[in-house]
Amino acid sequence: MTDVTVAPTADVDSRAEIGPGTRIWHLAQIREGAVLGGNCTIGRGAYVGPGVTIGDNVKLQNHALVYEPARLADGVFIGPAAVLTNDEYPRSVTPDGRLKDGHDWTAVGVTIGEGAAIGARAVCVAPVTVGRWALVAAGAVVTKDVPDFALVVGVPARRIGWVGKAGKPLTPKGDGGWVCPETGASYTEAGGVLTEA
């Protein structure tokens, strides 16, 4: 591990791959087979499950839980105490009362696209995909796929608007066009899909 900072109380499995410039803070746990890109920040008490793949420049805030087999693209932000689940039908025991183990279920993952942000205490219920540059509001519960650039809120999460790469809500300019108030970038909406103009 080149130029990696790991706090003394963090638990990083020797079979994990950690990219250069990544910082792993106190009480975080990185499990076996996890792959973290370069320049990531893993906050206090965050958890990264076995085999999770995380791109470059990703931030997992304090106590974020990312369960396998999640896939996070470059530039993703996971807010404090947000959870990416992996069990469609969670139970502690089988129907006959035996404690379940890894052979009794199949893990399903959450996929987060480039630049997307998941707000504090939001939950993404696997299997879902959150599109590129989308924004999931704090406390939302995502139960279905989120389109690129969508702003979703609530329980269950629903789209209430669009955001640009700066994360700010876009302003409509007519005829299906949208503009970012911060960057001036233009977007076009057609059939519930937003694309960069």
Stockholm file with secondary structure:
# STOCKHOLM 1.0

chainA/1-197         MTDVTVAPTADVDSRAEIGPGTRIWHLAQIREGAVLGGNCTIGRGAYVGPGVTIGDNVKLQNHALVYEPARLADGVFIGPAAVLTNDEYPRSVTPDGRLKDGHDWTAVGVTIGEGAAIGARAVCVAPVTVGRWALVAAGAVVTKDVPDFALVVGVPARRIGWVGKAGKPLTPKGDGGWVCPETGASYTEAGGVLTEA
#=GR chainA/1-197 SS CCSCEECTTCEECTTCEECTTCEECTTCEECTTCEECTTCEECTTCEECTTCEECTTCEECTTCEECTTCEECTTCEECTTCEECCCSSCCSBCTTSCBCCGGGCCCCCCEECTTCEECTTCEECSSCEECTTCEECTTCEECSCBCTTEEEETTTTEEEEEBCTTSSBCEEEETTEEECTTTCCEEEEETTEEEEC
#=GC SS_cons         CCSCEECTTCEECTTCEECTTCEECTTCEECTTCEECTTCEECTTCEECTTCEECTTCEECTTCEECTTCEECTTCEECTTCEECCCSSCCSBCTTSCBCCGGGCCCCCCEECTTCEECTTCEECSSCEECTTCEECTTCEECSCBCTTEEEETTTTEEEEEBCTTSSBCEEEETTEEECTTTCCEEEEETTEEEEC
//
